[in-house]
Amino acid sequence: MEELASVAWPPEPIRTERLVLRESAPRDRATFIELLASPEVHTYLGGPRARDELERELSETPAHWPGSFVVELDGSMIGHVLLRRNPANGRPAAAGKADLGYLFLPRAWGFGYAAEACAAALDWLTDALPGESVVLTTQSANTNSMRLAAKLGFTEVERFEAWNAEQWLGLRPPVVRPG
């Protein structure tokens, strides 16, 4: 998928009440490997990747492109939020729209960090690309992700089968800031 190439990147780090969202750096590589190799993180994402494969293939600065945010708590990476352009050849309801994705380490689950980080990234997108619709896809069996999608303002557009499971596609309409 294509990143959000038309935005000014990198932005200043985004600070929330508890978190910092920033561009990736070489120091984040080990945490990216941990995220991508975690069976818990990938329960609804088709399974983890092999750690040795990740060690060989992951660049020195993983996920270093516009729309890719490392989520940091107290100076340590705990997750990754990604906004990227959905391909034109994807689901028709999602084609060409910004797509929100996120991964968090299991030790960071249950504290509201994903909601806080995703809301901050969506606010950034609203300022960077006014009038942009955003989509989010998750397995319908992933009840935590479904709750987060609703909390962030996504509503169901369609359900479809992919990767041997029912998927849920939600849409967040453009946010218009008062002028």
C-alpha positions as CSV (number, residue, x, y, z in Angstrom):
1,M,0.0,0.0,0.0
2,E,1.0,3.4,-0.7
3,E,1.9,5.8,2.1
4,L,0.5,9.3,2.5
5,A,3.2,10.8,0.3
6,S,1.6,14.3,0.0
7,V,1.9,15.2,3.6
8,A,4.8,17.1,5.2
9,W,6.8,14.5,7.0
10,P,8.0,14.1,9.7
11,P,5.7,16.2,11.9
12,E,6.8,17.4,15.3
13,P,6.3,14.6,17.8
14,I,2.6,14.4,18.9
15,R,2.2,14.5,22.6
16,T,-1.0,13.2,24.3
17,E,-1.7,13.0,28.0
18,R,0.5,9.8,28.4
19,L,2.1,9.1,25.0
20,V,4.4,10.5,22.3
21,L,3.8,9.6,18.6
22,R,6.9,10.1,16.5
23,E,8.7,8.9,13.4
24,S,10.6,5.6,13.8
25,A,14.3,5.4,14.6
26,P,16.9,2.7,14.5
27,R,16.4,2.2,18.3
28,D,12.9,0.9,17.6
29,R,14.0,-2.1,15.4
30,A,14.0,-4.6,18.3
31,T,10.4,-3.6,19.3
32,F,9.2,-3.8,15.7
33,I,10.6,-7.4,15.6
34,E,8.9,-8.2,18.9
35,L,5.5,-6.8,17.5
36,L,5.8,-8.7,14.2
37,A,6.9,-12.0,15.8
38,S,4.3,-12.0,18.6
39,P,1.7,-14.7,18.3
40,E,-0.6,-12.7,20.7
41,V,-0.4,-9.5,18.5
42,H,-1.1,-11.5,15.4
43,T,-4.0,-13.6,16.6
44,Y,-6.3,-11.9,14.2
45,L,-3.7,-10.9,11.6
46,G,-2.8,-14.2,10.0
47,G,-0.2,-15.3,12.5
48,P,3.3,-14.0,13.4
49,R,6.3,-13.8,11.2
50,A,9.5,-15.8,12.0
51,R,11.9,-13.8,14.2
52,D,14.9,-14.9,12.2
53,E,13.3,-13.8,9.0
54,L,12.5,-10.4,10.5
55,E,16.1,-10.1,11.8
56,R,17.3,-10.6,8.2
57,E,14.7,-8.5,6.4
58,L,13.7,-5.6,8.5
59,S,15.5,-2.4,7.7
60,E,17.7,-0.5,10.2
61,T,14.8,2.0,10.6
62,P,11.6,0.0,10.1
63,A,8.3,1.7,9.0
64,H,10.0,5.0,8.2
65,W,7.5,6.7,5.9
66,P,4.8,9.3,6.0
67,G,1.8,8.2,8.2
68,S,3.8,5.7,10.3
69,F,4.0,6.6,14.0
70,V,5.9,4.9,16.8
71,V,4.0,5.1,20.0
72,E,6.1,5.7,23.0
73,L,5.3,5.5,26.7
74,D,7.9,6.8,29.2
75,G,10.6,6.8,26.5
76,S,10.0,3.2,25.3
77,M,8.2,2.1,22.2
78,I,4.9,0.2,23.0
79,G,3.2,0.2,19.6
80,H,2.8,1.4,16.1
81,V,0.0,3.4,14.4
82,L,-0.1,3.5,10.7
83,L,-2.1,5.7,8.3
84,R,-1.7,4.8,4.7
85,R,-3.5,5.1,1.4
86,N,-5.7,2.1,0.6
87,P,-5.0,0.7,-2.9
88,A,-7.4,1.4,-5.7
89,N,-7.6,-2.4,-6.3
90,G,-8.7,-3.1,-2.7
91,R,-12.3,-3.3,-1.4
92,P,-14.4,-0.8,-3.4
93,A,-15.6,0.9,-0.2
94,A,-12.1,1.5,0.9
95,A,-10.3,2.2,-2.4
96,G,-8.2,5.4,-2.3
97,K,-9.1,6.3,1.3
98,A,-6.7,6.6,4.2
99,D,-6.5,3.3,6.2
100,L,-5.8,3.1,9.9
101,G,-3.8,0.2,11.3
102,Y,-2.2,-0.3,14.7
103,L,-0.1,-2.9,16.7
104,F,0.6,-2.7,20.4
105,L,2.7,-5.0,22.6
106,P,0.6,-7.3,24.8
107,R,2.0,-5.7,28.0
108,A,0.4,-2.4,26.8
109,W,-3.1,-3.8,26.2
110,G,-6.0,-2.8,28.4
111,F,-4.8,0.7,29.4
112,G,-6.4,2.7,26.6
113,Y,-3.1,3.4,24.8
114,A,-4.4,2.3,21.4
115,A,-7.5,4.6,21.7
116,E,-5.3,7.5,22.8
117,A,-2.7,7.0,20.1
118,C,-5.1,6.3,17.3
119,A,-7.2,9.4,18.2
120,A,-4.1,11.5,18.1
121,A,-3.0,10.1,14.7
122,L,-6.5,10.7,13.3
123,D,-6.4,14.3,14.6
124,W,-3.0,14.7,12.9
125,L,-4.5,13.4,9.6
126,T,-7.5,15.8,9.9
127,D,-5.1,18.7,10.1
128,A,-2.7,17.3,7.4
129,L,-5.4,16.2,4.9
130,P,-8.6,18.0,5.7
131,G,-11.7,16.3,4.4
132,E,-10.1,12.8,4.4
133,S,-12.3,9.8,5.1
134,V,-10.6,6.9,6.9
135,V,-11.2,3.2,6.9
136,L,-10.3,0.5,9.3
137,T,-10.5,-3.3,8.7
138,T,-10.4,-5.9,11.5
139,Q,-11.6,-9.5,12.0
140,S,-15.2,-9.3,13.3
141,A,-14.0,-11.9,16.0
142,N,-11.6,-9.3,17.4
143,T,-14.0,-7.7,19.8
144,N,-11.4,-5.4,21.3
145,S,-10.6,-3.9,17.9
146,M,-14.3,-3.7,17.1
147,R,-14.9,-1.7,20.3
148,L,-12.0,0.6,19.6
149,A,-13.3,1.2,16.0
150,A,-16.7,2.3,17.4
151,K,-15.0,4.5,20.1
152,L,-13.0,6.2,17.3
153,G,-16.2,6.9,15.2
154,F,-16.0,4.2,12.6
155,T,-19.3,2.7,11.4
156,E,-19.7,-0.6,9.5
157,V,-19.6,-0.4,5.8
158,E,-19.4,-4.1,5.0
159,R,-18.3,-7.5,6.1
160,F,-16.4,-9.9,3.9
161,E,-14.5,-13.1,4.0
162,A,-10.7,-12.9,3.8
163,W,-7.8,-15.0,5.2
164,N,-10.4,-17.7,6.3
165,A,-12.2,-15.3,8.6
166,E,-15.0,-12.7,8.5
167,Q,-13.6,-9.2,8.2
168,W,-15.3,-6.0,9.2
169,L,-14.7,-2.8,7.3
170,G,-15.6,0.5,9.0
171,L,-15.6,4.1,7.8
172,R,-14.9,7.3,9.7
173,P,-16.3,10.2,7.6
174,P,-14.3,13.3,7.2
175,V,-14.0,15.5,10.2
176,V,-14.6,19.2,9.6
177,R,-13.0,21.5,12.0
178,P,-14.9,24.7,12.9
179,G,-13.5,27.6,10.8
